[in-house]
Protein backbone atom coordinates (compact mmCIF):
# COMPACT_ATOMS: atom_id res chain seq x y z
CA UNK A 1 0.00 0.00 0.00
CA UNK A 2 1.45 3.37 -1.03
CA UNK A 3 1.00 5.40 2.15
CA UNK A 4 2.66 8.78 2.62
CA UNK A 5 4.08 7.77 6.00
CA UNK A 6 5.93 4.88 4.34
CA UNK A 7 8.16 7.27 2.39
CA UNK A 8 11.24 9.11 3.57
CA UNK A 9 14.26 10.73 1.96
CA UNK A 10 17.92 10.98 2.91
CA UNK A 11 20.60 13.26 1.48
CA UNK A 12 24.23 12.18 1.42
CA UNK A 13 26.73 14.97 0.69
CA UNK A 14 30.51 15.08 0.73
CA UNK A 15 32.11 16.79 3.74
CA UNK A 16 31.30 16.86 7.44
CA UNK A 17 28.00 18.77 7.26
CA UNK A 18 24.84 16.68 7.73
CA UNK A 19 21.75 17.97 5.93
CA UNK A 20 18.13 17.00 6.61
CA UNK A 21 15.77 17.31 3.63
CA UNK A 22 12.78 19.63 4.07
CA UNK A 23 11.54 19.57 0.47
CA UNK A 24 12.83 18.93 -3.03
CA UNK A 25 11.93 19.36 -6.69
CA UNK A 26 13.34 17.06 -9.36
CA UNK A 27 13.12 17.96 -13.07
CA UNK A 28 14.17 15.42 -15.71
CA UNK A 29 13.99 15.38 -19.51
CA UNK A 30 15.56 13.33 -22.27
CA UNK A 31 18.66 15.01 -23.72
CA UNK A 32 18.77 17.60 -20.95
CA UNK A 33 20.48 18.14 -17.62
CA UNK A 34 18.40 17.05 -14.66
CA UNK A 35 17.94 19.55 -11.79
CA UNK A 36 17.42 18.47 -8.21
CA UNK A 37 16.58 21.50 -6.06
CA UNK A 38 16.62 20.74 -2.35
CA UNK A 39 15.67 22.80 0.67
CA UNK A 40 17.45 21.42 3.71
CA UNK A 41 18.37 22.27 7.29
CA UNK A 42 21.45 21.50 9.34
CA UNK A 43 22.79 22.06 12.84
CA UNK A 44 25.97 23.30 11.14
CA UNK A 45 25.93 27.08 10.57
CA UNK A 46 29.41 27.48 9.07
CA UNK A 47 30.01 24.70 6.54
CA UNK A 48 33.13 24.56 4.40
CA UNK A 49 31.63 25.32 0.99
CA UNK A 50 34.63 23.91 -0.88
CA UNK A 51 33.95 20.53 0.73
CA UNK A 52 30.49 20.45 -0.84
CA UNK A 53 30.59 22.34 -4.16
CA UNK A 54 31.44 20.15 -7.19
CA UNK A 55 31.38 17.05 -4.99
CA UNK A 56 29.14 14.00 -5.27
CA UNK A 57 25.73 14.00 -3.58
CA UNK A 58 22.90 11.45 -3.52
CA UNK A 59 19.24 11.75 -2.61
CA UNK A 60 17.85 8.34 -1.65
CA UNK A 61 14.13 7.52 -1.74
CA UNK A 62 12.99 4.98 0.85
CA UNK A 63 9.72 3.07 1.02
CA UNK A 64 9.21 1.00 4.15
CA UNK A 65 12.90 1.68 4.95
CA UNK A 66 13.93 0.02 1.67
CA UNK A 67 15.80 2.20 -0.86
CA UNK A 68 13.74 2.27 -4.06
CA UNK A 69 15.47 5.02 -6.02
CA UNK A 70 18.61 7.14 -6.08
CA UNK A 71 19.39 10.49 -7.66
CA UNK A 72 23.12 11.11 -7.78
CA UNK A 73 24.96 14.14 -9.11
CA UNK A 74 27.32 16.92 -8.12
CA UNK A 75 26.48 19.94 -5.99
CA UNK A 76 26.60 22.86 -8.40
CA UNK A 77 25.20 25.46 -6.00
CA UNK A 78 24.92 25.82 -2.22
CA UNK A 79 23.08 28.73 -0.61
CA UNK A 80 23.16 29.35 3.13
CA UNK A 81 20.02 30.95 4.50
CA UNK A 82 18.82 32.18 7.86
CA UNK A 83 19.73 30.55 11.16
CA UNK A 84 17.00 29.82 13.70
CA UNK A 85 17.13 28.61 17.29
CA UNK A 86 18.97 25.41 16.44
CA UNK A 87 19.27 24.93 12.69
CA UNK A 88 20.31 26.78 9.55
CA UNK A 89 18.42 26.64 6.26
CA UNK A 90 20.15 25.76 2.99
CA UNK A 91 19.28 25.51 -0.69
CA UNK A 92 21.21 22.88 -2.63
CA UNK A 93 21.24 22.40 -6.39
CA UNK A 94 22.37 18.99 -7.66
CA UNK A 95 23.06 18.46 -11.36
CA UNK A 96 24.86 15.79 -13.40
CA UNK A 97 28.62 16.03 -13.87
CA UNK A 98 27.75 16.78 -17.49
CA UNK A 99 26.76 20.28 -16.30
CA UNK A 100 30.47 21.15 -16.10
CA UNK A 101 30.59 21.09 -19.91
CA UNK A 102 28.20 24.05 -19.96
CA UNK A 103 30.78 26.22 -18.18
CA UNK A 104 33.44 26.25 -20.90
CA UNK A 105 33.51 26.95 -24.61
CA UNK A 106 36.16 26.31 -27.23
CA UNK A 107 37.17 26.35 -30.90
CA UNK A 108 38.50 22.98 -32.03
CA UNK A 109 38.91 20.89 -35.17
CA UNK A 110 38.46 17.11 -35.28
CA UNK A 111 39.49 15.08 -38.31
CA UNK A 112 38.72 11.47 -39.22
CA UNK A 113 36.88 10.72 -35.97
CA UNK A 114 33.37 9.49 -35.32
CA UNK A 115 30.98 11.29 -32.99
CA UNK A 116 31.52 8.86 -30.12
CA UNK A 117 35.27 9.51 -30.10
CA UNK A 118 34.70 13.27 -30.29
CA UNK A 119 32.13 13.27 -27.49
CA UNK A 120 34.36 11.14 -25.26
CA UNK A 121 37.24 13.57 -25.83
CA UNK A 122 35.08 16.54 -24.86
CA UNK A 123 33.67 14.78 -21.78
CA UNK A 124 37.14 13.83 -20.55
CA UNK A 125 38.00 17.53 -20.27
CA UNK A 126 35.31 17.91 -17.59
CA UNK A 127 36.04 14.62 -15.82
CA UNK A 128 32.82 13.01 -17.04
CA UNK A 129 34.08 9.45 -17.13
CA UNK A 130 31.03 7.25 -16.66
CA UNK A 131 29.69 7.25 -20.21
CA UNK A 132 27.94 4.48 -22.11
CA UNK A 133 27.02 4.36 -25.81
CA UNK A 134 24.19 1.93 -26.62
CA UNK A 135 24.07 2.17 -30.40
CA UNK A 136 21.98 0.09 -32.77
CA UNK A 137 23.95 1.56 -35.67
CA UNK A 138 27.50 2.91 -35.19
CA UNK A 139 28.17 6.58 -35.77
CA UNK A 140 29.71 7.53 -39.12
CA UNK A 141 33.25 8.82 -39.29
CA UNK A 142 33.51 12.57 -39.81
CA UNK A 143 36.18 13.74 -42.22
CA UNK A 144 36.18 17.25 -40.76
CA UNK A 145 34.26 18.49 -37.71
CA UNK A 146 34.49 21.91 -36.05
CA UNK A 147 33.48 23.20 -32.64
CA UNK A 148 33.24 26.97 -33.04
CA UNK A 149 32.48 29.19 -30.07
CA UNK A 150 30.04 26.69 -28.63
CA UNK A 151 30.01 25.50 -25.08
CA UNK A 152 31.11 21.90 -24.78
CA UNK A 153 27.54 20.95 -23.86
CA UNK A 154 26.11 22.69 -26.94
CA UNK A 155 28.67 20.92 -29.13
CA UNK A 156 27.87 17.51 -27.63
CA UNK A 157 24.13 18.06 -28.02
CA UNK A 158 24.58 19.15 -31.64
CA UNK A 159 26.60 16.05 -32.50
CA UNK A 160 24.05 13.80 -30.80
CA UNK A 161 21.16 15.49 -32.63
CA UNK A 162 22.92 15.14 -35.99
CA UNK A 163 23.34 11.42 -35.28
CA UNK A 164 19.69 11.02 -34.30
CA UNK A 165 20.67 10.18 -30.72
CA UNK A 166 19.41 11.17 -27.31
CA UNK A 167 20.92 10.83 -23.84
CA UNK A 168 19.69 10.11 -20.34
CA UNK A 169 21.10 9.27 -16.91
CA UNK A 170 21.10 6.16 -14.74
CA UNK A 171 21.66 6.49 -11.00
CA UNK A 172 23.10 4.31 -8.24
CA UNK A 173 23.81 4.97 -4.58
CA UNK A 174 27.16 6.64 -5.25
CA UNK A 175 27.36 7.56 -8.93
CA UNK A 176 25.46 8.22 -12.16
CA UNK A 177 26.08 7.15 -15.75
CA UNK A 178 25.50 9.17 -18.92
CA UNK A 179 23.92 6.99 -21.62
CA UNK A 180 23.73 7.80 -25.33
CA UNK A 181 21.47 5.77 -27.61
CA UNK A 182 20.11 6.07 -31.14
CA UNK A 183 17.13 3.76 -30.77
CA UNK A 184 14.39 3.50 -28.16
CA UNK A 185 14.73 -0.31 -28.19
CA UNK A 186 17.88 0.02 -26.07
CA UNK A 187 16.00 1.81 -23.28
CA UNK A 188 14.26 -0.02 -20.47
CA UNK A 189 10.51 -0.49 -20.84
CA UNK A 190 8.51 0.74 -17.85
CA UNK A 191 5.31 -1.05 -18.77
CA UNK A 192 1.88 0.45 -18.19
CA UNK A 193 1.25 3.46 -15.98
CA UNK A 194 -1.81 3.69 -13.75
CA UNK A 195 -3.78 6.93 -14.09
CA UNK A 196 -5.67 8.00 -10.97
CA UNK A 197 -7.84 11.08 -11.51
CA UNK A 198 -8.53 11.46 -7.78
CA UNK A 199 -5.19 11.57 -5.94
CA UNK A 200 -6.72 11.68 -2.45
CA UNK A 201 -6.31 8.75 -0.09
CA UNK A 202 -3.98 5.77 -0.20
CA UNK A 203 -3.23 3.83 -3.37
CA UNK A 204 -1.99 0.24 -3.76
CA UNK A 205 0.74 1.36 -6.16
CA UNK A 206 2.27 4.57 -7.56
CA UNK A 207 0.07 6.32 -10.11
CA UNK A 208 0.00 9.31 -12.45
CA UNK A 209 -2.55 11.83 -11.24
CA UNK A 210 -2.01 14.65 -13.76
CA UNK A 211 -1.03 14.78 -17.41
CA UNK A 212 -1.28 17.18 -20.36
CA UNK A 213 -2.06 16.43 -24.01
CA UNK A 214 -0.43 18.51 -26.76
CA UNK A 215 -0.36 18.69 -30.55
CA UNK A 216 1.88 21.00 -32.58
CA UNK A 217 3.27 21.61 -36.06
CA UNK A 218 6.61 20.04 -36.90
CA UNK A 219 8.99 19.60 -39.81
CA UNK A 220 7.98 16.88 -42.28
CA UNK A 221 10.78 17.10 -44.86
CA UNK A 222 14.49 17.71 -44.44
CA UNK A 223 16.87 18.72 -47.25
CA UNK A 224 20.66 18.83 -46.97
CA UNK A 225 22.79 20.54 -49.62
CA UNK A 226 26.54 20.78 -49.95
CA UNK A 227 29.22 21.65 -52.51
CA UNK A 228 32.69 20.31 -53.25
CA UNK A 229 35.20 22.06 -55.47
CA UNK A 230 36.71 18.70 -56.46
CA UNK A 231 33.50 17.78 -58.29
CA UNK A 232 31.40 20.93 -58.76
CA UNK A 233 28.86 19.23 -61.05
CA UNK A 234 27.91 16.67 -58.44
CA UNK A 235 24.53 17.52 -56.95
CA UNK A 236 25.00 16.99 -53.23
CA UNK A 237 21.36 17.30 -52.29
CA UNK A 238 19.57 14.72 -50.20
CA UNK A 239 15.95 14.71 -49.06
CA UNK A 240 14.15 12.66 -46.47
CA UNK A 241 10.57 12.61 -45.22
CA UNK A 242 10.16 12.50 -41.46
CA UNK A 243 7.58 10.09 -40.12
CA UNK A 244 5.33 10.93 -37.21
C-alpha positions in Angstrom: 0.0 0.0 0.0 1.4 3.4 -1.0 1.0 5.4 2.2 2.7 8.8 2.6 4.1 7.8 6.0 5.9 4.9 4.3 8.2 7.3 2.4 11.2 9.1 3.6 14.3 10.7 2.0 17.9 11.0 2.9 20.6 13.3 1.5 24.2 12.2 1.4 26.7 15.0 0.7 30.5 15.1 0.7 32.1 16.8 3.7 31.3 16.9 7.4 28.0 18.8 7.3 24.8 16.7 7.7 21.7 18.0 5.9 18.1 17.0 6.6 15.8 17.3 3.6 12.8 19.6 4.1 11.5 19.6 0.5 12.8 18.9 -3.0 11.9 19.4 -6.7 13.3 17.1 -9.4 13.1 18.0 -13.1 14.2 15.4 -15.7 14.0 15.4 -19.5 15.6 13.3 -22.3 18.7 15.0 -23.7 18.8 17.6 -20.9 20.5 18.1 -17.6 18.4 17.1 -14.7 17.9 19.5 -11.8 17.4 18.5 -8.2 16.6 21.5 -6.1 16.6 20.7 -2.3 15.7 22.8 0.7 17.4 21.4 3.7 18.4 22.3 7.3 21.5 21.5 9.3 22.8 22.1 12.8 26.0 23.3 11.1 25.9 27.1 10.6 29.4 27.5 9.1 30.0 24.7 6.5 33.1 24.6 4.4 31.6 25.3 1.0 34.6 23.9 -0.9 34.0 20.5 0.7 30.5 20.5 -0.8 30.6 22.3 -4.2 31.4 20.1 -7.2 31.4 17.1 -5.0 29.1 14.0 -5.3 25.7 14.0 -3.6 22.9 11.5 -3.5 19.2 11.8 -2.6 17.9 8.3 -1.6 14.1 7.5 -1.7 13.0 5.0 0.8 9.7 3.1 1.0 9.2 1.0 4.2 12.9 1.7 4.9 13.9 0.0 1.7 15.8 2.2 -0.9 13.7 2.3 -4.1 15.5 5.0 -6.0 18.6 7.1 -6.1 19.4 10.5 -7.7 23.1 11.1 -7.8 25.0 14.1 -9.1 27.3 16.9 -8.1 26.5 19.9 -6.0 26.6 22.9 -8.4 25.2 25.5 -6.0 24.9 25.8 -2.2 23.1 28.7 -0.6 23.2 29.3 3.1 20.0 31.0 4.5 18.8 32.2 7.9 19.7 30.5 11.2 17.0 29.8 13.7 17.1 28.6 17.3 19.0 25.4 16.4 19.3 24.9 12.7 20.3 26.8 9.5 18.4 26.6 6.3 20.2 25.8 3.0 19.3 25.5 -0.7 21.2 22.9 -2.6 21.2 22.4 -6.4 22.4 19.0 -7.7 23.1 18.5 -11.4 24.9 15.8 -13.4 28.6 16.0 -13.9 27.8 16.8 -17.5 26.8 20.3 -16.3 30.5 21.1 -16.1 30.6 21.1 -19.9 28.2 24.1 -20.0 30.8 26.2 -18.2 33.4 26.3 -20.9 33.5 27.0 -24.6 36.2 26.3 -27.2 37.2 26.4 -30.9 38.5 23.0 -32.0 38.9 20.9 -35.2 38.5 17.1 -35.3 39.5 15.1 -38.3 38.7 11.5 -39.2 36.9 10.7 -36.0 33.4 9.5 -35.3 31.0 11.3 -33.0 31.5 8.9 -30.1 35.3 9.5 -30.1 34.7 13.3 -30.3 32.1 13.3 -27.5 34.4 11.1 -25.3 37.2 13.6 -25.8 35.1 16.5 -24.9 33.7 14.8 -21.8 37.1 13.8 -20.5 38.0 17.5 -20.3 35.3 17.9 -17.6 36.0 14.6 -15.8 32.8 13.0 -17.0 34.1 9.4 -17.1 31.0 7.3 -16.7 29.7 7.3 -20.2 27.9 4.5 -22.1 27.0 4.4 -25.8 24.2 1.9 -26.6 24.1 2.2 -30.4 22.0 0.1 -32.8 24.0 1.6 -35.7 27.5 2.9 -35.2 28.2 6.6 -35.8 29.7 7.5 -39.1 33.3 8.8 -39.3 33.5 12.6 -39.8 36.2 13.7 -42.2 36.2 17.2 -40.8 34.3 18.5 -37.7 34.5 21.9 -36.0 33.5 23.2 -32.6 33.2 27.0 -33.0 32.5 29.2 -30.1 30.0 26.7 -28.6 30.0 25.5 -25.1 31.1 21.9 -24.8 27.5 21.0 -23.9 26.1 22.7 -26.9 28.7 20.9 -29.1 27.9 17.5 -27.6 24.1 18.1 -28.0 24.6 19.2 -31.6 26.6 16.1 -32.5 24.1 13.8 -30.8 21.2 15.5 -32.6 22.9 15.1 -36.0 23.3 11.4 -35.3 19.7 11.0 -34.3 20.7 10.2 -30.7 19.4 11.2 -27.3 20.9 10.8 -23.8 19.7 10.1 -20.3 21.1 9.3 -16.9 21.1 6.2 -14.7 21.7 6.5 -11.0 23.1 4.3 -8.2 23.8 5.0 -4.6 27.2 6.6 -5.3 27.4 7.6 -8.9 25.5 8.2 -12.2 26.1 7.2 -15.8 25.5 9.2 -18.9 23.9 7.0 -21.6 23.7 7.8 -25.3 21.5 5.8 -27.6 20.1 6.1 -31.1 17.1 3.8 -30.8 14.4 3.5 -28.2 14.7 -0.3 -28.2 17.9 0.0 -26.1 16.0 1.8 -23.3 14.3 0.0 -20.5 10.5 -0.5 -20.8 8.5 0.7 -17.9 5.3 -1.1 -18.8 1.9 0.4 -18.2 1.3 3.5 -16.0 -1.8 3.7 -13.7 -3.8 6.9 -14.1 -5.7 8.0 -11.0 -7.8 11.1 -11.5 -8.5 11.5 -7.8 -5.2 11.6 -5.9 -6.7 11.7 -2.5 -6.3 8.8 -0.1 -4.0 5.8 -0.2 -3.2 3.8 -3.4 -2.0 0.2 -3.8 0.7 1.4 -6.2 2.3 4.6 -7.6 0.1 6.3 -10.1 0.0 9.3 -12.4 -2.5 11.8 -11.2 -2.0 14.7 -13.8 -1.0 14.8 -17.4 -1.3 17.2 -20.4 -2.1 16.4 -24.0 -0.4 18.5 -26.8 -0.4 18.7 -30.6 1.9 21.0 -32.6 3.3 21.6 -36.1 6.6 20.0 -36.9 9.0 19.6 -39.8 8.0 16.9 -42.3 10.8 17.1 -44.9 14.5 17.7 -44.4 16.9 18.7 -47.3 20.7 18.8 -47.0 22.8 20.5 -49.6 26.5 20.8 -50.0 29.2 21.7 -52.5 32.7 20.3 -53.3 35.2 22.1 -55.5 36.7 18.7 -56.5 33.5 17.8 -58.3 31.4 20.9 -58.8 28.9 19.2 -61.1 27.9 16.7 -58.4 24.5 17.5 -56.9 25.0 17.0 -53.2 21.4 17.3 -52.3 19.6 14.7 -50.2 15.9 14.7 -49.1 14.1 12.7 -46.5 10.6 12.6 -45.2 10.2 12.5 -41.5 7.6 10.1 -40.1 5.3 10.9 -37.2 
